Amino acid sequence: MFTNMLYLLILTDLELSYDEYSEDFLIGFFFTEKQAEETARYYLQNVQGFCEYDCTYRIVKKVVAGNPNQITPEWIWIVQGWNTNEYFDETDITESDCFVSHKHAKSVLHRMQHTFQRTEWALNHHKIGDLNWREGFVRV
């Protein structure tokens, strides 16, 4: 049975992170922490950029809210808000729980916009288990 918990894998380029800013790459959401850890190890050993530079990872436990029947979702919605600094880097990031319905996520977006002073907002849709940054990254 699904426990209304997901695991968000984020890889970070330590060399490009500083002070209050972290150069993060959202890799994906997973049903188990083990899946997220295995994916992190794969990226850090095999994927361009992540295996070449000083990168690390973190796994963030994310609650799936508004899912009383504990259905196993294929997709989730998440709200994010942020400011930008003088270098146009995203800072002061705030993030919601995950939601199985767009309608619920949209209502949370409106509440968060009134609660948090952020200049940018996004309502994002993610497929569980899909991987971002599969081709890696290059520095210019």
N, C-alpha and C positions, 0 to 999 in steps of 0.2 A: 504494500500500500504506500502511496506517495505521502510524504510527511510535511508537505508545504514548505520545503527547504530546497534551495538551489545553491550552487557554488559557482561564483563568478571568478574567472581566471583573468588576472591583469598582469602583463609583463611590463617591466619598467627599465628604461635605459638610464642607468645611474649616472653616466657621464654628462648627460644632457639635463639632469634634474638638479635643482638648486633651491635653497631657502624654502619658500612656500610653494614651489612648483615641482611637479613630478611629471616626467615625460612618460606617460602611460599608454599602453596599447591594450584595449579591451579585446581579449581573444575569444571569449564565449562563456555561455552558461552551461552547467553540467548538473546531472542528477546526483552524482556522488563526488565526494572530495577526491577519491582515488582517480576518477576520470580526469579531473582538473589537474592533479599532480602529474599524472602520466603525460598529459598534453603539454604541460609546462616543461617537463624534462625533454620531450621530443623537440619542442621549439628551441630550447636553449642549446641543444646538441646539433640540430640539423637545419634550422630555418635561417636564411640569409639575414644578416643584421643581428638577430638575437643570439646567434652562436659566435659572432665575430666581435661584438662589443660587450662591455661590462653591463650585462642585463641580469635582472633578478625577477622573481615573481611573487605574487601574493594571491591568496584565495580568500574571497570575501563571501561569507555565508549570507544569503539573501532569502528573506521570508517571502513566500507567495501569499499575499493577503487577498481577502475576498474570495476564498476558495473553500467554502464550508464542507463541500462533499469530497474534498481532497482528490479531485480528479487530476490525473497526470496530464499536465499541459504539453502541447507540442510547441506552442508559442507563448511568450509573455510580453507584457508592456512594462516600461519603466520610465519614470520622469527624472530628468536631470536639469539642474540650474547651475549657472556659473557666472563669474565675472572674468574680465581679462585685464592683465597688467599692462605696463607700458611696452612690453615686448610682444604683446598680443597672445600671450600664453594664457590658458584657461586656469583660473584660480578660484578659491572659495567654492568649490564644487559641493553641491548638495544633491542627494539622490533619494528617491523613494524606495519602498519595497517593490516587489514585482507583482503584477496583476494579470489575471487570465482574460480580463475583458478590457477593451478599448474604452468603453463608457466609464468604467470605474477609474481607470488611469487618468482619463481626461478630467474627471471631477477632482481627483487628487492634484493634478496640475494646477487647476484654478485655485485650490486651497493653498498650495505651496507658493504660488505667485503672490498671494496676499500676505503670507507669513514671512517669506525670505526675500530680502532685497538682492536680486540678481539681475544682471543686464541681459542674459541670454537664457533661453529655456528650450528644452527638447522633450518630445514624447516619442520614445523609440520602441520598436517592435523587434524582438529577437527570437529566432528559432532555437530551441534547446538543442545543444550538441553541435550547432553550426560553428565553424571556425572562421574567425576574421584574421587578416594579416597572414594568410597561408603562404604568400609569396615572399613574406618578410619585408624588410625595408632597407633602404640605402641612405646614407648621409650624403648631402651635397655640399 
